[in-house]
Amino acid sequence: MRTAVCHALYMELAERVALVTGGAHRVGRAIALELAAAGASVAIAYHRSEDQAAETVTELRNCGVDAGGFKADLAVPAEAAGLAEAVAGRLGPIDALVNSASWFARDEFPSEDTETWYRTLDVVLHGPFHLTNAVAPSMLERGGGAIVNIVDLSAWQPWPGRAAHSVAKAALLALTRQVAVELAPTVRCNAVALGPTIAPAKFGPDQVERLRQRTLLGRWNGGTEAGRAVRYLLEAGAVTGECLTVDGGEQYGHVRDRFTDTAG
Ligand SMILES: NC(=O)c1ccc[n+]([C@@H]2O[C@H](COP(=O)([O-])OP(=O)(O)OC[C@H]3O[C@@H](n4cnc5c(N)ncnc54)[C@H](OP(=O)(O)O)[C@@H]3O)[C@@H](O)[C@H]2O)c1
């Protein structure tokens, strides 16, 4: 097991140990592959996607790095803590944590059914809280580490029909800044706010096209761009408490036509 001490500031990812939650497929997988390309040993956490996790672990090993898949329900606090322990036991102490797992569900408000509210908060906010709580002591003790949380524009724009998701992502962004303060100067903590990246299978073609058009760059960005942003923030020695928006300009898309209906 590797016991080298890492440094709080610039972090060379080669031979570090990274944990990516939600890493079996889609955006999390792309992030994991980018970190493997940088030479990190990569643990991916999955909940239900066991087969895809096994495929991704094979892909990660084909990059020439050590890798492992770890099952955990991050809505359960003890499983989040157990995950950190299992990864450290198998790959070594965690230097880099990426909280990408999420739960994206429509919820009515007001509603008597609060199940989506609690599940979303548990996966999106409490999972990262418990994992950060579990990995931080070892990072502090060894003198360095970096954390990146994945959010989206709902962290500062309330999305209609997505109360739990928007509140959870806003809170995750707040947690990012709080952790940056609590763990400074030893551990850095940042966020990446993604725009349209990989369309969910349940989105119809019209919805995919509408979201594409809403971006300034006119595209879904793909997971590699998310991975590059995460890698930058894990390595960036002078950045903490920051949120890097990787949305193809979605947050400014609505201003494009602002003056087209006025004379002059
Ligand atoms: N896709 C996009 O265009 C987009 C846009 C903006 C932001 N984002 C953000 O990017 C991240 C990844 O997005 P995505 O679209 O790839 O996500 P996704 O397809 O919705 O997948 C969600 C991931 O979270 C994991 N997860 C859900 N509940 C869990 C639980 N209880 N315990 C452990 N893991 C759990 C799932 O693992 P299993 O499959 O193993 O159950 C899955 O890997 C999310 O934070 C999302 O908000 C994505």
The ligand as an SDF file (V2000), in Angstrom:
LIG
                    3D

 48 52  0  0  0  0  0  0  0  0999 V2000
  -25.6460   14.3550  -17.4720 N   0  0  0  0  0  0  0  0  0  0  0  0
  -25.6360   15.6750  -17.5600 C   0  0  0  0  0  0  0  0  0  0  0  0
  -25.7920   16.2640  -18.6470 O   0  0  0  0  0  0  0  0  0  0  0  0
  -25.4100   16.4870  -16.3180 C   0  0  0  0  0  0  0  0  0  0  0  0
  -25.6850   17.8570  -16.3740 C   0  0  0  0  0  0  0  0  0  0  0  0
  -25.4600   18.6340  -15.2470 C   0  0  0  0  0  0  0  0  0  0  0  0
  -24.9610   18.0540  -14.0860 C   0  0  0  0  0  0  0  0  0  0  0  0
  -24.7200   16.7010  -14.0680 N   0  0  0  0  0  0  0  0  0  0  0  0
  -24.2110   16.1230  -12.8130 C   0  0  0  0  0  0  0  0  0  0  0  0
  -23.1500   15.2260  -13.1150 O   0  0  0  0  0  0  0  0  0  0  0  0
  -23.1940   14.1160  -12.2220 C   0  0  0  0  0  0  0  0  0  0  0  0
  -23.3080   12.8350  -13.0170 C   0  0  0  0  0  0  0  0  0  0  0  0
  -24.3990   12.9560  -13.9110 O   0  0  0  0  0  0  0  0  0  0  0  0
  -24.9860   11.7020  -14.7110 P   0  0  0  0  0  0  0  0  0  0  0  0
  -25.9670   12.2710  -15.6870 O   0  0  0  0  0  0  0  0  0  0  0  0
  -23.8860   10.8290  -15.1790 O   0  0  0  0  0  0  0  0  0  0  0  0
  -25.7570   10.9760  -13.5160 O   0  0  0  0  0  0  0  0  0  0  0  0
  -26.8650    9.8410  -13.6200 P   0  0  0  0  0  0  0  0  0  0  0  0
  -26.8800    9.2020  -14.9650 O   0  0  0  0  0  0  0  0  0  0  0  0
  -28.1390   10.4390  -13.1000 O   0  0  0  0  0  0  0  0  0  0  0  0
  -26.3070    8.7790  -12.5940 O   0  0  0  0  0  0  0  0  0  0  0  0
  -26.3910    8.9990  -11.2420 C   0  0  0  0  0  0  0  0  0  0  0  0
  -25.2590    8.2650  -10.5810 C   0  0  0  0  0  0  0  0  0  0  0  0
  -25.4280    8.3780   -9.1700 O   0  0  0  0  0  0  0  0  0  0  0  0
  -25.3090    7.1080   -8.5960 C   0  0  0  0  0  0  0  0  0  0  0  0
  -26.2130    6.9830   -7.4630 N   0  0  0  0  0  0  0  0  0  0  0  0
  -27.5340    7.2710   -7.4130 C   0  0  0  0  0  0  0  0  0  0  0  0
  -28.0390    6.9590   -6.2000 N   0  0  0  0  0  0  0  0  0  0  0  0
  -27.0100    6.4490   -5.4770 C   0  0  0  0  0  0  0  0  0  0  0  0
  -26.8950    5.9460   -4.1480 C   0  0  0  0  0  0  0  0  0  0  0  0
  -27.9490    5.8840   -3.3140 N   0  0  0  0  0  0  0  0  0  0  0  0
  -25.6890    5.5130   -3.7390 N   0  0  0  0  0  0  0  0  0  0  0  0
  -24.6290    5.5500   -4.5670 C   0  0  0  0  0  0  0  0  0  0  0  0
  -24.6630    6.0170   -5.8360 N   0  0  0  0  0  0  0  0  0  0  0  0
  -25.8470    6.4540   -6.2800 C   0  0  0  0  0  0  0  0  0  0  0  0
  -25.7030    6.0990   -9.6670 C   0  0  0  0  0  0  0  0  0  0  0  0
  -25.0560    4.8650   -9.3990 O   0  0  0  0  0  0  0  0  0  0  0  0
  -25.6440    3.4640   -9.9250 P   0  0  0  0  0  0  0  0  0  0  0  0
  -26.0060    3.6470  -11.3650 O   0  0  0  0  0  0  0  0  0  0  0  0
  -24.5200    2.5060   -9.6870 O   0  0  0  0  0  0  0  0  0  0  0  0
  -26.8540    3.1450   -9.0660 O   0  0  0  0  0  0  0  0  0  0  0  0
  -25.2100    6.7860  -10.9260 C   0  0  0  0  0  0  0  0  0  0  0  0
  -23.8850    6.4140  -11.2170 O   0  0  0  0  0  0  0  0  0  0  0  0
  -24.3930   14.3650  -11.2910 C   0  0  0  0  0  0  0  0  0  0  0  0
  -23.9430   14.9720  -10.1120 O   0  0  0  0  0  0  0  0  0  0  0  0
  -25.2640   15.3090  -12.0900 C   0  0  0  0  0  0  0  0  0  0  0  0
  -26.0780   16.1270  -11.2730 O   0  0  0  0  0  0  0  0  0  0  0  0
  -24.9390   15.9100  -15.1430 C   0  0  0  0  0  0  0  0  0  0  0  0
  1  2  1  0
  2  3  2  0
  2  4  1  0
  4  5  1  0
  4 48  2  0
  5  6  2  0
  6  7  1  0
  7  8  2  0
  8  9  1  0
  8 48  1  0
  9 10  1  0
  9 46  1  0
 10 11  1  0
 11 12  1  0
 11 44  1  0
 12 13  1  0
 13 14  1  0
 14 15  2  0
 14 16  1  0
 14 17  1  0
 17 18  1  0
 18 19  2  0
 18 20  1  0
 18 21  1  0
 21 22  1  0
 22 23  1  0
 23 24  1  0
 23 42  1  0
 24 25  1  0
 25 26  1  0
 25 36  1  0
 26 27  1  0
 26 35  1  0
 27 28  2  0
 28 29  1  0
 29 30  1  0
 29 35  2  0
 30 31  1  0
 30 32  2  0
 32 33  1  0
 33 34  2  0
 34 35  1  0
 36 37  1  0
 36 42  1  0
 37 38  1  0
 38 39  2  0
 38 40  1  0
 38 41  1  0
 42 43  1  0
 44 45  1  0
 44 46  1  0
 46 47  1  0
M  CHG  2   8   1  16  -1
M  END
$$$$
